[in-house]
Each structure stands twice: as C-alpha cells, then as structure tokens.
C-alpha cells in the first residue's frame, strides 16, 4: 500500500467513524426504545374506558409511530455494526504505519544513527538564502548547513546525521532551526516540519494516536509519511 494512500485511508476512516458514532449517539438520545413504546401502548389499551375506546385514527397513528420507531432502532443497530467494522479497518490500517517516518510540524528530528533525518520547510516566499542549524539536546550547535536559495512553498531536505567535522552523531532527538532571508537580507517567515519514526499506537475513544520520537501525534498532525 502506498504511504500517501495509508495516510488518506486513515483520515477518511477516522472521519467516517466519528460521523457514524455521532449519528448513533444522537439517535439513541432522542428516541424511545421500541419495547418501551409497545409496553406503553399495551397499557393504554388495557386501561382505556370501554365506553370510550381509543379512536381508530389515533390508534393507527400510534401504530405508525411504532413502525417508525422500530425502523429507527434498526438504523441504530446497523450503525453500531458499521462503527465496529470501521473501527477494525481503522486499527488495521493504522497498525501499518508503525515503522514508517512521520513528518509533522516541529523543529525536532529524531536521528537513527546512519540514517539521514528528514526536514521540510514551507516558505511564505522564495528565499535567497536558507540556513539550518542543528543542535543537540544540550543546546550545543553541532552542524550548520547553508541550503542556499529555495523557492516558495514546501521544500524537502535532509540532515545526514554528521556534525561539522564529518563525524556521525549518536541516535537521539536533535533540534533543527531554520532561518530564511530574501535578496535584501530581510527575514522570510516559514513553517518547519521535523520527523520521527512511528514506534507505537494507542487509542483514545477509538481514535488512533501515534507515538513518534517522544511525541504523541493525532492523524491530523501528520502531513506526510516516509518509508
């Protein structure tokens, strides 16, 4: 399954499941149970005045209400089955994301020694110069990269995991600070994304939450997936 399809499938399944759940809750809270309705109707017939029995029109109307209520109850049952099926599908698809790299809004990147760390920058306009400064967990600058001119929009690049001396850094969480400027040296605004390997999934009210590099991510937090 393609990575982009996986992310799209989970977003669609999560939205559909939430909509079905909301509909089922709304129906449950606003309708009378069909058995309770039938009991009330039976008691009404048993206790009616024999000299003034229920009008036929009113009786037919109540039977019609019972039929409508029964149909609504069946809709709720079907929605419950649909929610269960969608939940199973959502969990299966979400599980396939474990082991993939999540791209999300953050200045942090989680480095696996020997594997480049992905970083993206969404520039508000074209930049004449972009600089990336990598710092360790103690705030020490270990690598400065001049990325040169980059176009507006989303730009992808990676840090090879080495410091300025060319030595490979240990696995861990690092911070990549990006700055961009135009031809006149004026700062350009940007949105920065970091990356981390998805290592686990938990569920909050049926909605998957992904564990990645010390972050807990909702599906809406993840903009891309890398193999």
Buried (B, 14 or more C-beta within 10 A) or exposed (E): EEBEEBBEBBEEBBEBBBEBBEBBEEBBEEBEEBEEBEEEBEEEEEEEEEEEEBEEEEBEEBEEEBEEBBEBBEBBEEBBEBBEEBBEBBBEBBEBBBEBBBBBBBBBBBBEEEEBBBBBBBBEEBBBBBBBBBBBEEEEEBBEBEBEEBEEEBBEBBBBBBBEEEEEBEEEBBBBEBBBBBEEEEEBEBEBBBBBBBEEBEEEEBBBBBBBBEBEBEBEBBBBBEE
